[in-house]
Amino acid sequence: MNSIIDNLKAFNVYINGGSSRALKKELKYYNNNLDELKINFHKTIIAHDEDVLEQVQALLTNLNIPKAQWPRYIKQKNIYQFLEKLNRRGFIQIVYILQLIDEKTQFSRIKLAGLSFGALSLGVGSLFIPELKGLRIALQSFILSVFSLPVLSLISKTISTAYYLYTNHSDKKKTSASRWQDNAFILAGFAVNVIGYLIWIILAGSVTPLMAALFLFASFLNVAKEIISLGQYAIKYKNREPIPTTDNLNIYRTYVRNEYNYFRQRNAVFIELVAAVLLVGVMAIGSFVPGGAVVTICTLLAIAAIALVKKFLLARNEKIIRERLQSQLEHVKEVEDKLKAAPQLNKQPADDLDLDTYIVPENESEPKPGRSSAVSTTNYLLVKKVRFLLWRSPKPDCVAIPLQVLSPPTPRS
């Protein structure tokens, strides 16, 4: 049996820079024990168990959430509701923890694909039953007609828009204002597309400049939405609080999480923007290049390919940022351990900081040039800027924590 206490301890280790692989291994037990997952995360009330409460309070401390706010996270909440509440604050690590929990109960994508293929095969096969010959002929006539492509496109657009509205509305990581803004753009683009599809149907499949202009305008709306989102993130990042100067390393952890959360959001919006621009180009080709059904089919395939590549890049972005964050927090934990073992802690003036070194020097016995021989370690931790590249891991530019760990005095013989 997997204890919820052990799970919460694993969460705290992960929050402080533990391996995501170790966290995944900790929760792997629930793959075949969904009843225990339901009991531990959905039926365990935090305030009813002192050991659970202690671990939850430790997690809140590690996330640097003020004690005055703790009751709103704990009162009458089970573990899953507690994590959902934290998720609304945008903590990357909490997002990943919830993802690992949710995927245990979600319907397998492989099973879903298999069922969909089976249902499609059964439906197509049933059309060859002699009693359904009339339906088969009617379906063939519709597919070969000039109305099939605009009608199918309209149906596809309606389904995809409904899906986007639902997922956007249920995304608790976004603020209400952000969700309403995105929904407004989605609905505006859908309305323009519907007008274009209706004109396409009325004109019996003929493509006109007006219809092409409507489709392009709908694509530009999506580009505008991503540009606005990117600008909002840039303004928020530019106006962020400066790097803290304190001995409380939980505050530094919060600073690191905020930095990486911005990088994650910025990269995601940039990927969305590039995909939207590519869609504009594809729609322009599909609308103005002659070629009939062949060009239209190629356009639909290109749109599907862009969607798949975008999904891959977004997932890749999440993984890269998550791993870099854990690596950075691991350095903070190493420094924390050194500080706890040190007999004395002196503050280093901010003007004397070295901005070139990223990791703690391996040889701690050798003092750095120009520094006192009493200084054994200068701790360089916080990311100032990350160059995001999918094909290699760039060395980040970092700023140093203004702390020194002095060498312990040599014991007298």
N, C-alpha and C positions, 0 to 999 in steps of 0.2 A: 504493500500500500504506500502511496506517495503522500507525504504530509504537506499540508498547506504551509506549515511553518518552514519546511525545507524549501518550498517554492519561493516564499517571500525572502528567505535568506539568499537564494540564488538571484532574485531580482535585485537585491541590494548590492550584491557583488557585481552584477552586470551594470548597474547604474554608476558604480564607481570605477568602471573601466574593465570589467571582466569580459571574457571571451563570449561572443555571440554563439559560437559553436557549443560551449559548455551550457549555455542557457537552453539552447535547442535540445541538447541531450537530456537536460533536467525535465523538460516537458514532454519528451518522447513517450514517457510512460502512459500518457493519457490517450495515445493513439488507439489502444485497445481497451481503455477503461473510461469510457465516456460518462458512465454513471458517477464515478468518483470525481471527474472534472466538474460535473454539475453540482455535486455536493460541496466541493472545496471552493469553487469560485462563485457560484450562484446562490448557495444557501448558507454559507458561513458569514454571519453578521460580525463585523469587526469589533464592535463595542462589547460583544458577548463573550469574548475570549481574550484574556489578558496577554497571552503569548502572541496571538495574532496582532493585537493592538500595539504591542511593543515593536514588532517588526514593521508594521505600517508607519508608526511614528518615526522609526529609523529611516524608512524610505523617504518620508516627507522632509526629514532633516537633510538627507543626502541631496535632495532636489532643491534645497535652500528655500523651502516654502515657510513663511513666517508662522510662528505658533498660533498667532491670533486667527489664522485662516484654517487651522487644522479641523475644527468642528465641522465645517462645511464639506470636508472630504470624508469624514469618519461617521458622523451621526446617521444612524439608521441605514447604513450602506453595507452591501456585501462586497466581496473582493473585486468582482467584475465591475460593479457600479463605481467603486473607488478608482479603478484603473481608467474607466471611461471618463470620469471627472477630470483626472489628470491629463487624459488625452486631449481634452478641449484646450489645454494650455499649450499644446503644440510640442510636447517633449518627444523628440525623435525616438528615444529608447522605449518609452511607453507605447508608442505606435507599434514598434516591433514586437513587444511583449504581447499586446492585444492581437496582433497578426498571427503569432504563433498559437495563441489560445483559440482564435476564431477558426483557423484552418482545420482544427480537429473535428469541428462539427459541420463544416461546410461540405456540400456535396462535391465529390471528386470530379474534377474537370474531365478526367479520362472517362469516367462513367457517364457524365453528361454528354460528351462527344459520342460515345458508343451508343447511347440511347437515341440521340438525335439522328445518327446515321442509320440506326435500325428502323426508326420511325419513318425516315425518308425512304429507305429501301422498301419497307412494307407498303407505303403509300404509292410509290411508283409501280411496284409489282401488282398491287390490287387493280391498277388501271387496265391490266391485260386480262382481267376476268371478263368473260363474254357478256355478263349482265351489265358491266360498266363500260361497254364499248361506246355508248353515246357520250358519256362523260369524258372519255379519252379523246374522242374526236373534237369535242367542244374545247377542251384544254389545249389541244394542238392548234386549233384555229386561233385561239386567243394569243398563244405564244408567237405565232407567225404574223399576227396582225400588227398594225402600226401603233396600236394603243398599248401593247404589252409593256414596252420599256418605260414609258412615262408613268403608267399605273403602278408597276412594280417598284419603280424608283420612289414614287410618292409613299407607298406602303413602307418601304425600307426606311425612308427618312422619318416617317412618323414614329416607327418603332424605336429607331436610334435616338430620336429627340426625347421620347418618353423615358428611355433608359438614362440618358444624360441628366435629365431633370431630376430623376429619382436619386441617382448616385450623388449628384451635387447637393441636393436638399438634405440627404442623410449623412453628409460628410461633416462630422462633428469637429474636425480639426479646423474648419474654416469658421470665421466669424459670421454672424447673421448678415451683416452688410455685404460681405464678400459673396455669400451664397446668393443673395438677392441680385447683386450686380451681375454675377455669372448667369443666373437664370434669365435676367432681362435680355442679355445678349443672345442666349440660346433661343429664346422665344422669338426675338426679332429676326434672327437668321432663319428660323423655321417658317415664319410668316412669309418672308420674301421667297423662300424656296417653294412654298405651297403655291404662291401666285405664279411662279415660273412653271411649275408642273401642270397647273390647270390650263395655262396658255398652251403648253405643249400638247395636252390632251385635246383641247378645243381645235387646234390646228392639225389634228390627226398625225402627230409625230413629226411635223416640220419644225426645224430649228430656225428661229428668227433672231435678229440682233437684239431685240428687246428681251427675249427670254434669256439669251446668253448673258446680257448685261445684268439681269436679275440674279442669276446664279453666281456671277462674279462678285456682285455687291454683297451677297450672303457670305461668301468666303472672306471678303474684306472685313466684314463685321467680326468674324472670328479672329482675324489678325489684330484688329483694333482692341479687342478684349484682352488679348495676350500682351500687347504693348502697354496698355493701361495697368495691367497687373504687374508687369516688370517694373514700370515706373514707380508704382506704389511700394514695392519691395525695396527698390533703390533708395527712395526717400526715407523709408523706415530704417534702413541700415545706416544711412548717412547721419541720421539724427539719434543713433543709439547712444547709450551711456558710455563714457570712457572706461578704459580698463581700470578695475578697482585696485586699490592699494590697501590691503588688509592681510592679516595673518590667518584669516578664516578661509581655508582652501575650498570649502563648499561654495563660496562666492565665486572663486575662480572657475570651479566646475560649471556653475550657472553661466558664466561668461562664455566658456568654451561651447556649451550646448547652444546658446543663443547664436554664436557665430556660425556653427555648422548648420543650424536650422535655417539660417538665412541662405547659406550656400545651397542647401538642398532645395529650397523654394525657388531661388534664383535660377538654378540649373533646370528645374522642372519647367518653369515658365519659358525659359529660353528654348527648350526642346519643343514645347507646345507652339511657340512662335514660329520656329523654323518649319514645323509640320504644317502650320496654317498657311505660310507663304507658299510652300510646295503645293498645297491643295489649290491655291489660287492659280498657280501655273498649270496644273493638270486640268482644272475647270476651264481655263482659257483655251487650252488646246482642244478639249472635248467640245467646246462651244463654237469655235470659229474654224477649226480645221475640217474640211470636207472628208467624208469617208463612210458616213452612215453608221450602220450597226457595228462594224468592225471597230471604228474609232470609239464608239460609245462603250463597247465591251472592254477595250483596252483602258479607257478612262476609269471604269469601275474597278478593274484589276489594279491599276496604279493607286487608286484611293485606298483599296484594301491593303496594298503593300506598305503605303505610308503609315497607315494605322498600326500595322504589326511592328514596323521598325520603331515607331514612336513608343509603343508599349514596352519594347525591349529596352530602349534607351532610358525610359523613366525608371524601370526596375533596376537597371544598371546604376543609375544615379543614386537611388536609394541605398543600394548595397555599398557603393564606394564611400559615400558620405558616412554611412553607419560605421564602416570599418575604420575610417580615419578618426572619427569621433572617439571610438573605443580605444584606439591607439593613443590618442591625446590624453584621455582620461586615465589611462594606465600610467602615463608619465606623472600625472598629478598624484596618483596613489603612491608611486615610488618616492616622490618628494615628501609626501605626508609621512610615510614610514621613516624616512631619514630625519625629519623634523622631530618626530616623537622620540627617536633614539638620541637626539642631540641634547647636550646639557644646557645649551644656551642658544638664543636666537637673536640676531641683530638685524636691523633693517638696513637695506642698502639704498642710498639716495637714487631717486629715479633718473637723475641726469647721468649716472655712472653705469647705466645698463648697456650690455652688449647685445646688439640686435642680429648678430650673424650666426650664432650657434643655435642648433635645434635641439640636440639631445644632451642629457647630462654626461659630462666627460667620463669615460670609462676609468681613466687613471686618476683617482681622486687624491692621490698623495702629492701630485705635482701642482703647485699653485700656478694660476694663470699669470702671464707677464703683466707687470704693472699693478698687481694686486698684493695684498698682504699675505705672507706665508701662512697666516692662521686660517685663511679661507681654503677649505678643502673642496667645496662643491658650490657652483653657482647654477641655479636651476632654471632651465629655459623650457617654457611650456606652452605658452598661449599662442594660438595661430592668429596672425594678423591678416593674412591673405592666402587664399588657396587658388592655384591655377588649375582649373578643372579640365582634365584631358582623359578621355575614355581609354586610350590605348597605352598610356603609361602613367605611373604615379609620380607626379612632380614633387620636388622638395619644397615644402611650404616656407614662406617667409614668416618668422616668428618673433614675438616679443618676449622678454624675460620677465618672470615673476621677481619682484624686488625683494628677494629673501636670500639670506646666506646661511649655510650650515657650518658652524665652526667646528674644527677638529677637537675631539675630546682631549682633555689634558692627559699627558703621558703619566701613568702611575709611577710613583717613586718606588725605587727598589729598597 
